[in-house]
Amino acid sequence: VAVPAVTPTSPTLTLRRPDDWHLHVRDGAQLAAVVPFTARQFGRALVMPNLQPPMTTTDALAAYRARILPAVPAGLAFEPQMLYLTDSTSPAEIRKAQASGFVVGAKLYPAGATTHSDAGVTSIDKVWPALEAMAELGLVLQVHGEVTASDIDVFDREQVFIDRVLSRVVERVPHLKVVFEHITTRVAAEFVQGARAGVAAT
C-alpha cells in the first residue's frame, strides 16, 4: 500500500514590533548614530534623560524630542518618551508633562548615583507631591535604585535603597506605577515579586 507523502508545515510566529524601555541616545553625533539603528528595531523608547543639561522639564524634553525625530529614517515611526525627576519637580510640571502626549513617566535618579545624575533627587521626602500627581495621572516612575552614601558598600546599595526609599514609595503612594530598573540582586527580585500590583522590574 502506497503511503501518501506528507508535506511538513512550518509554524508561523509573528512578533510585534517591540519597544525599548531603557535607551540612551545622548545628543549630537551620538544621537545621530544611535537613533537610526534603534528606530529600525523599535517603535517606541523611553529615552533616558540624564544629559548635560538634564531633561528636567517638559519644555526641555520637547526640544530634545525635536532633535531626536529628524534622525529617524524616512518611513519609520518612532516615539521617544521620558522626564527627569528632581527635588523641585512640581505637580504642575507633572501635569504639563502628562498633557504633552509624549511623556509616559519620570525617571528617579538619586543625586550622584550615575552619569549626569547630579540634578537628581537628594531626598525622597522632597518629591512626594510630584509622585502623588504621577499616580493620579497614571504616569510611571522609572527608578535607578541605589543609595549613594559613602558608608554603604557598593554591593549593598540596591538593598539599602529598597529599605530606605523604594519600600516607602510603594507603601505611601499605593496607586503609583513603579518600574525598578536594571535590578542586580536577589533581594530586589524578591521585593518586586512580593510587592503590590503596579510594581515591576527589569
Summary of the structure (lengths in Angstrom):
residues: 202
radius of gyration: 20.3
end to end distance: 58.4
largest distance: 83.4
contacts: 570
relative contact order: 0.11
helix: 39%
strand: 16%
